[in-house]
Amino acid sequence: MTTVFAFLFVIAVLIVVHELGHYAVARWCGVKVLRFSVGFGKVLWSRRSGPDQTEWVLSAVPLGGYVKMLDERETQQPISTEDLPRAFNRQPVGKRAAIVVAGPLANFLLAIAVYWVINLTGITAPAARLSAPPVNTLAAQAGITGGESIQSVNQHAVRSWNDVNWLITLAAAEGQPVALKLHGPEGGDRIVTLMTHTTTVDESRLNAAQQLGLELAQAPPYLGAIVSGGAAQQAGLHTGDIVLSINGEKIYSARELLDRIRNNPDKPLKFELERDRIVVNAIVTPRRETNARGETIGRIGAEVAAQFELLQVRYGLLDGLAQAIGYTWQTSVFNLRMLGKLVTGQLSLKNLSGPITIADYAGQTARLGWIQFFSFLAVISISLGVLNLLPIPVLDGGHLLYYLAEISLGRPLSGQAQEIGQWIGIAILLMLMSVALFNDVIRLIH
């Protein structure tokens, strides 16, 4: 039920905001609005209000909406002389274009508002610190060893790992190199450049940083359950001890700690630990054992637990707004690039998602908290705005295409040409919806 209600809430908000954009600008341009509908099909509820007695409607199929304006082309009834100047078709092409573009613009403004509120509220995010990269990755080849903090990506300052991953995803989508400004664990800055075009990066997975070998660093690991009679217990180690270093070398992740233990059977290791905010030392000798693959490894008889360095990211009033506008713009451009790659075949149609996937993510993010849920709503709002601006008849972008042709020709396109365009647009949308729904079903099955 959480998924159902979350999905309906997202769809309702996006529809209402989009149509309110059309409605508000139509009223501002002096056009008479006859109906404001949320949904299509059978009318479930309606009410008339306002100076023009606009009909406000809830309809049975909640996958869209529309604003019906007075238009001579869409009525068989004669329009009064008083209302004729308020007909949509009688407006200058500039006003008609403004009314059409107001819907997608409202979706972008909604996303900006959501991100702005989130920026002012603040989020908890992982610090932009790197762990030792896997061998043979671009990060390893560039000399990254682990413990470095990322100060900027392609000269864009970063505040958290979220910024790092997003900026690298954008660079990978454009086939650009990634220039990282790193601050070393012992101090000092340096620039490292990763050439993304030399490796295969699937930017649609939104983890381009990891594909380059850049992995989020963990905070110094801590010990979980201690095995009775094991080397850890005999050395006086306790559950909850944070491992700071071994033999004087700092430990940055659980993987590093495990590797150090496994690679040193029967060798005394000097552990520097933090216990109850006090630094203590212990000598632990991993016991020699043979694992399931027949390899000789060391074990101390303790669980090793990972933890991440988290920080609070919050913006001020103006820089929060600037960041929200910038992020909305970047996301819009990224969506356009992905759509372009779908059209050219550079990206598989399997990446298309439909209402089932949207509902699934709506439910998941709703359970994670309001920030995650409204961030998801903003992402879908941007996608809706971009989609509606595509030059496909039936969509807002298709109407803008007609108006561009009208400006070029000096007259509106013929009714027959517009009707043919409408049918082409409907066919394209039905094809895309069918593919998206098919992908949804396949994902649901798996």
C-alpha positions as CSV (number, residue, x, y, z in Angstrom):
1,M,0.0,0.0,0.0
2,T,3.0,2.3,0.6
3,T,4.0,1.8,-3.0
4,V,0.5,2.5,-4.3
5,F,-0.1,5.6,-2.3
6,A,3.5,6.9,-3.0
7,F,3.0,6.4,-6.7
8,L,-0.4,8.1,-6.8
9,F,1.0,11.0,-4.8
10,V,3.9,11.4,-7.3
11,I,1.6,11.2,-10.3
12,A,-1.0,13.6,-8.9
13,V,1.6,16.2,-7.9
14,L,3.4,16.1,-11.3
15,I,0.1,16.3,-13.2
16,V,-1.3,19.1,-11.1
17,V,1.9,21.2,-11.3
18,H,2.3,20.7,-15.0
19,E,-1.3,21.6,-15.8
20,L,-1.2,24.5,-13.4
21,G,1.6,25.9,-15.5
22,H,-0.5,25.8,-18.6
23,Y,-3.5,27.2,-16.7
24,A,-1.7,30.1,-15.0
25,V,-0.1,31.4,-18.2
26,A,-3.3,30.9,-20.2
27,R,-5.2,33.1,-17.6
28,W,-2.3,35.6,-17.7
29,C,-2.6,35.8,-21.5
30,G,-6.3,36.4,-21.3
31,V,-7.4,33.0,-22.6
32,K,-10.6,31.5,-21.3
33,V,-10.1,28.1,-19.6
34,L,-13.1,25.8,-19.8
35,R,-11.8,22.7,-17.9
36,F,-8.9,21.7,-15.7
37,S,-8.7,17.9,-15.6
38,V,-6.5,15.6,-13.5
39,G,-6.7,12.3,-15.3
40,F,-8.5,11.1,-18.5
41,G,-11.7,9.2,-19.2
42,K,-14.8,9.1,-17.1
43,V,-15.4,12.0,-14.8
44,L,-15.5,11.0,-11.2
45,W,-15.8,14.4,-9.6
46,S,-16.3,17.9,-10.9
47,R,-16.8,21.4,-9.7
48,R,-17.2,24.8,-11.3
49,S,-15.6,28.0,-9.9
50,G,-13.9,31.2,-10.8
51,P,-15.0,34.2,-13.0
52,D,-15.1,31.9,-16.1
53,Q,-16.8,29.1,-14.2
54,T,-13.9,26.8,-15.1
55,E,-14.8,23.1,-14.5
56,W,-12.3,21.4,-12.2
57,V,-12.4,17.6,-12.8
58,L,-11.0,14.4,-11.4
59,S,-11.1,11.6,-14.0
60,A,-10.8,7.8,-13.9
61,V,-7.4,7.3,-15.5
62,P,-4.8,9.1,-13.4
63,L,-1.9,8.9,-15.9
64,G,-2.1,12.4,-17.2
65,G,-4.3,15.5,-17.4
66,Y,-5.2,18.5,-19.5
67,V,-6.3,22.1,-19.6
68,K,-9.1,22.7,-22.1
69,M,-9.2,26.3,-23.4
70,L,-11.7,28.0,-25.5
71,D,-10.9,27.2,-29.2
72,E,-12.9,27.8,-32.3
73,R,-11.5,24.6,-33.8
74,E,-12.7,22.4,-31.0
75,T,-16.4,23.4,-30.7
76,Q,-19.5,23.1,-32.8
77,Q,-21.2,25.7,-30.8
78,P,-21.0,29.4,-31.9
79,I,-18.7,31.4,-29.6
80,S,-20.1,34.7,-28.4
81,T,-18.6,37.9,-29.8
82,E,-17.4,38.8,-26.3
83,D,-15.5,35.6,-25.9
84,L,-13.9,35.4,-29.4
85,P,-10.8,37.5,-28.4
86,R,-10.2,35.1,-25.6
87,A,-10.1,32.0,-27.8
88,F,-6.7,30.2,-27.8
89,N,-6.5,30.0,-31.6
90,R,-6.9,33.8,-31.8
91,Q,-3.8,34.5,-29.7
92,P,-0.5,35.6,-31.3
93,V,1.9,32.7,-31.8
94,G,4.1,34.1,-29.0
95,K,1.3,33.8,-26.4
96,R,0.4,30.3,-27.6
97,A,4.0,29.2,-27.3
98,A,4.2,30.7,-23.8
99,I,1.1,28.8,-22.7
100,V,2.4,25.5,-24.1
101,V,5.9,25.8,-22.7
102,A,4.6,26.8,-19.2
103,G,3.7,23.2,-18.4
104,P,7.2,21.7,-18.7
105,L,8.6,24.9,-17.1
106,A,6.4,24.3,-14.1
107,N,7.9,20.8,-13.8
108,F,11.4,22.3,-13.8
109,L,10.5,24.9,-11.2
110,L,9.0,22.2,-9.0
111,A,12.3,20.3,-9.1
112,I,14.3,23.5,-8.3
113,A,12.0,24.2,-5.3
114,V,12.4,20.6,-4.0
115,Y,16.2,20.7,-4.3
116,W,16.3,24.1,-2.7
117,V,14.4,23.0,0.3
118,I,16.5,19.9,0.6
119,N,19.7,22.0,0.3
120,L,18.5,24.3,3.1
121,T,17.5,21.4,5.3
122,G,20.7,19.5,4.7
123,I,21.4,15.8,4.0
124,T,23.8,13.2,5.4
125,A,26.2,12.0,2.8
126,P,29.5,10.1,2.6
127,A,32.7,12.1,2.6
128,A,34.5,12.4,-0.7
129,R,37.4,10.2,0.4
130,L,38.9,7.3,-1.6
131,S,39.8,3.8,-0.7
132,A,42.6,1.8,-2.4
133,P,41.4,1.1,-5.9
134,P,41.1,-2.4,-7.4
135,V,44.1,-3.4,-9.5
136,N,44.1,-2.7,-13.3
137,T,41.5,0.1,-13.0
138,L,42.1,3.6,-14.3
139,A,42.2,4.8,-10.7
140,A,45.0,2.4,-9.9
141,Q,46.9,3.2,-13.0
142,A,46.7,6.9,-12.2
143,G,48.6,6.2,-8.9
144,I,45.7,6.6,-6.5
145,T,46.6,4.6,-3.4
146,G,43.7,5.2,-1.0
147,G,43.0,7.8,1.7
148,E,43.0,10.8,-0.7
149,S,40.2,13.3,-0.4
150,I,38.6,14.6,-3.6
151,Q,38.5,18.4,-3.6
152,S,37.1,19.0,-7.1
153,V,36.1,17.2,-10.3
154,N,36.9,19.0,-13.5
155,Q,37.4,22.2,-11.5
156,H,33.9,21.9,-9.8
157,A,34.2,21.9,-6.0
158,V,32.7,18.9,-4.3
159,R,31.2,18.6,-0.8
160,S,30.5,14.9,-0.7
161,W,30.8,11.6,-2.6
162,N,27.3,12.3,-4.1
163,D,28.8,15.3,-5.9
164,V,31.8,13.2,-7.1
165,N,29.7,10.4,-8.6
166,W,27.4,12.8,-10.3
167,L,30.1,15.0,-11.9
168,I,32.0,11.9,-13.1
169,T,28.7,10.5,-14.6
170,L,28.2,13.7,-16.5
171,A,31.8,13.7,-17.8
172,A,31.5,10.0,-18.8
173,A,28.3,10.8,-20.7
174,E,30.1,13.4,-22.7
175,G,33.2,11.3,-23.2
176,Q,35.4,13.9,-21.3
177,P,38.4,13.2,-19.2
178,V,38.0,13.4,-15.4
179,A,40.4,15.7,-13.7
180,L,40.5,15.1,-9.9
181,K,42.1,17.4,-7.4
182,L,43.2,15.2,-4.6
183,H,44.4,16.0,-1.1
184,G,46.7,13.3,0.2
185,P,46.3,11.6,3.6
186,E,49.6,13.0,4.6
187,G,48.9,16.5,3.2
188,G,49.6,18.1,-0.2
189,D,47.4,18.4,-3.3
190,R,47.8,17.0,-6.8
191,I,45.8,16.7,-10.0
192,V,45.0,13.2,-11.4
193,T,43.4,12.9,-14.8
194,L,41.4,9.8,-15.8
195,M,40.7,9.3,-19.5
196,T,37.2,7.9,-19.6
197,H,37.3,7.3,-23.3
198,T,40.0,4.6,-22.8
199,T,37.6,2.3,-21.0
200,T,33.9,1.3,-21.3
201,V,31.7,3.3,-19.0
202,D,28.0,2.7,-18.8
203,E,26.8,6.1,-17.6
204,S,23.2,5.0,-17.5
205,R,24.1,2.9,-14.4
206,L,24.9,6.2,-12.5
207,N,28.0,4.6,-10.9
208,A,30.6,5.8,-13.3
209,A,33.0,6.6,-10.5
210,Q,33.1,3.0,-9.4
211,Q,33.5,1.8,-13.0
212,L,36.7,3.9,-13.1
213,G,38.0,2.2,-10.0
214,L,37.1,5.1,-7.6
215,E,35.6,3.6,-4.5
216,L,34.2,5.3,-1.5
217,A,36.5,5.0,1.5
218,Q,35.4,3.6,4.7
219,A,36.2,5.1,8.1
220,P,38.6,3.0,10.2
221,P,36.8,-0.4,10.7
222,Y,35.7,-1.7,14.1
223,L,35.5,-5.1,15.6
224,G,32.3,-7.0,16.0
225,A,31.8,-10.3,17.9
226,I,35.0,-11.7,19.4
227,V,35.4,-15.5,19.2
228,S,36.1,-17.1,22.6
229,G,39.7,-18.3,22.9
230,G,40.7,-16.7,19.6
231,A,43.8,-14.6,19.1
232,A,41.8,-11.3,19.4
233,Q,40.4,-12.3,22.8
234,Q,43.8,-13.4,24.1
235,A,45.3,-10.1,23.0
236,G,42.6,-8.2,25.0
237,L,40.6,-6.9,22.0
238,H,37.0,-5.9,22.7
239,T,33.8,-5.7,20.6
240,G,33.5,-2.1,19.3
241,D,37.2,-1.4,19.2
242,I,38.1,0.8,16.2
243,V,41.2,-0.2,14.4
244,L,43.3,2.9,13.6
245,S,46.6,1.4,12.4
246,I,48.7,-1.8,12.2
247,N,52.4,-1.7,12.7
248,G,52.2,2.1,12.4
249,E,50.4,2.1,9.0
250,K,46.9,3.6,9.0
251,I,44.0,1.5,8.2
252,Y,41.3,3.1,6.0
253,S,38.9,0.3,5.4
254,A,37.6,-3.1,6.5
255,R,39.2,-4.7,3.4
256,E,42.6,-3.3,4.3
257,L,42.3,-4.7,7.8
258,L,41.3,-8.1,6.6
259,D,44.1,-8.2,4.0
260,R,46.6,-7.3,6.6
261,I,45.4,-10.1,9.0
262,R,45.1,-12.7,6.3
263,N,48.6,-12.0,4.8
264,N,50.4,-12.3,8.2
265,P,49.8,-15.7,9.7
266,D,51.9,-16.3,12.9
267,K,53.3,-12.8,12.7
268,P,52.8,-10.4,15.6
269,L,50.9,-7.3,14.6
270,K,50.8,-4.1,16.6
271,F,47.2,-2.8,16.7
272,E,46.5,0.8,17.5
273,L,42.8,0.9,18.7
274,E,40.3,3.5,19.8
275,R,38.2,2.3,22.7
276,D,35.7,4.6,24.5
277,R,37.6,7.5,22.9
278,I,40.9,6.4,24.4
279,V,43.8,5.1,22.2
280,V,45.1,1.7,23.3
281,N,47.7,-0.7,21.8
282,A,47.7,-4.4,21.6
283,I,49.9,-7.1,20.0
284,V,47.8,-9.6,18.1
285,T,49.3,-12.7,16.3
286,P,46.9,-14.1,13.6
287,R,46.7,-17.8,13.7
288,R,47.6,-19.9,10.7
289,E,44.6,-21.6,9.0
290,T,43.7,-23.0,5.6
291,N,40.7,-21.7,3.9
292,A,38.2,-23.5,1.6
293,R,40.5,-22.9,-1.4
294,G,43.5,-24.4,0.2
295,E,45.2,-21.1,0.9
296,T,47.2,-20.4,4.0
297,I,45.8,-17.3,5.8
298,G,45.8,-15.6,9.2
299,R,42.8,-15.2,11.4
300,I,42.3,-13.5,14.7
301,G,38.8,-14.7,15.6
302,A,36.9,-11.5,15.4
303,E,34.3,-10.0,13.1
304,V,35.4,-7.0,11.1
305,A,32.7,-4.4,10.5
306,A,32.9,-1.5,7.9
307,Q,31.8,2.0,8.7
308,F,31.7,5.1,6.5
309,E,32.7,8.6,7.2
310,L,29.5,10.7,7.0
311,L,29.1,14.4,7.0
312,Q,26.2,16.9,7.0
313,V,25.9,18.8,3.7
314,R,23.8,22.0,4.0
315,Y,23.7,25.1,1.8
316,G,22.8,28.7,2.5
317,L,19.8,30.5,1.0
318,L,21.4,31.8,-2.2
319,D,24.0,29.1,-2.8
320,G,21.3,26.5,-2.1
321,L,19.1,28.0,-4.9
322,A,22.1,28.3,-7.3
323,Q,22.9,24.6,-6.7
324,A,19.3,23.6,-7.2
325,I,19.1,25.5,-10.5
326,G,22.4,24.0,-11.6
327,Y,21.6,20.5,-10.7
328,T,18.2,20.7,-12.4
329,W,19.9,22.0,-15.6
330,Q,22.5,19.3,-15.5
331,T,19.9,16.6,-15.0
332,S,17.9,17.9,-17.9
333,V,20.9,17.9,-20.2
334,F,21.8,14.4,-19.0
335,N,18.3,13.1,-19.8
336,L,18.5,14.6,-23.3
337,R,21.8,12.9,-23.9
338,M,20.4,9.6,-22.8
339,L,17.4,10.0,-25.0
340,G,19.7,10.9,-27.9
341,K,21.7,7.7,-27.3
342,L,18.5,5.7,-27.2
343,V,17.5,7.1,-30.6
344,T,21.0,6.5,-32.2
345,G,21.2,3.0,-30.7
346,Q,24.2,3.8,-28.4
347,L,22.0,2.9,-25.4
348,S,19.8,-0.1,-25.2
349,L,16.0,0.3,-25.1
350,K,16.2,-1.9,-22.0
351,N,17.0,1.3,-20.1
352,L,13.4,2.7,-20.7
353,S,11.2,2.5,-17.7
354,G,7.5,2.8,-17.3
355,P,4.8,3.2,-14.6
356,I,5.6,0.0,-12.8
357,T,9.3,0.9,-12.3
358,I,8.3,4.4,-11.2
359,A,5.8,3.0,-8.7
360,D,8.5,0.6,-7.4
361,Y,11.0,3.4,-6.8
362,A,8.3,5.7,-5.4
363,G,7.6,3.0,-2.7
364,Q,11.2,2.4,-2.0
365,T,12.1,6.0,-1.6
366,A,9.0,6.7,0.5
367,R,10.2,4.0,3.0
368,L,13.7,5.6,3.2
369,G,12.4,9.1,4.2
370,W,11.0,12.3,2.9
371,I,14.3,13.6,1.5
372,Q,14.8,10.5,-0.7
373,F,11.1,10.5,-1.7
374,F,11.0,14.1,-2.7
375,S,14.4,13.8,-4.5
376,F,12.9,11.0,-6.5
377,L,9.8,13.2,-7.2
378,A,12.1,16.0,-8.5
379,V,13.9,13.6,-10.8
380,I,10.7,12.4,-12.3
381,S,9.5,16.0,-12.6
382,I,12.6,16.9,-14.6
383,S,12.1,13.8,-16.8
384,L,8.5,14.8,-17.4
385,G,9.5,18.3,-18.4
386,V,12.2,17.1,-20.8
387,L,9.9,14.5,-22.3
388,N,7.1,17.0,-22.9
389,L,9.5,19.3,-24.7
390,L,10.5,16.7,-27.3
391,P,9.4,17.7,-30.8
392,I,6.8,15.0,-31.1
393,P,3.3,15.9,-32.1
394,V,0.8,15.4,-29.2
395,L,3.4,16.5,-26.7
396,D,4.0,20.2,-25.8
397,G,7.2,20.1,-27.9
398,G,5.2,19.0,-30.9
399,H,3.0,22.1,-30.6
400,L,6.1,24.3,-30.3
401,L,7.3,22.6,-33.5
402,Y,4.0,23.6,-35.2
403,Y,4.4,27.2,-34.0
404,L,8.0,27.3,-35.3
405,A,6.7,26.2,-38.7
406,E,4.0,28.8,-38.5
407,I,6.6,31.5,-37.9
408,S,8.7,30.3,-40.8
409,L,5.8,30.0,-43.3
410,G,3.9,33.1,-42.1
411,R,0.7,31.0,-41.6
412,P,-0.4,28.1,-39.5
413,L,0.0,24.6,-40.8
414,S,-3.1,23.1,-42.5
415,G,-5.5,21.1,-40.4
416,Q,-4.6,18.0,-42.4
417,A,-0.9,18.3,-41.8
418,Q,-1.5,18.8,-38.1
419,E,-3.8,15.8,-38.0
420,I,-1.2,13.6,-39.7
421,G,1.4,14.8,-37.2
422,Q,-0.9,13.9,-34.3
423,W,-1.3,10.3,-35.6
424,I,2.5,10.0,-36.0
425,G,3.0,11.3,-32.5
426,I,0.5,8.9,-31.0
427,A,2.2,6.0,-32.8
428,I,5.6,7.0,-31.5
429,L,4.3,7.4,-27.9
430,L,2.4,4.1,-28.0
431,M,5.6,2.3,-29.2
432,L,7.7,3.9,-26.5
433,M,5.1,3.1,-23.8
434,S,4.9,-0.5,-25.0
435,V,8.7,-0.9,-24.8
436,A,8.8,0.7,-21.3
437,L,5.9,-1.5,-20.0
438,F,7.6,-4.6,-21.5
439,N,10.8,-3.7,-19.7
440,D,8.8,-3.1,-16.4
441,V,7.3,-6.6,-16.6
442,I,10.7,-8.2,-17.3
443,R,12.2,-6.4,-14.4
444,L,9.3,-7.5,-12.2
445,I,9.7,-11.1,-13.2
446,H,13.4,-11.1,-12.5
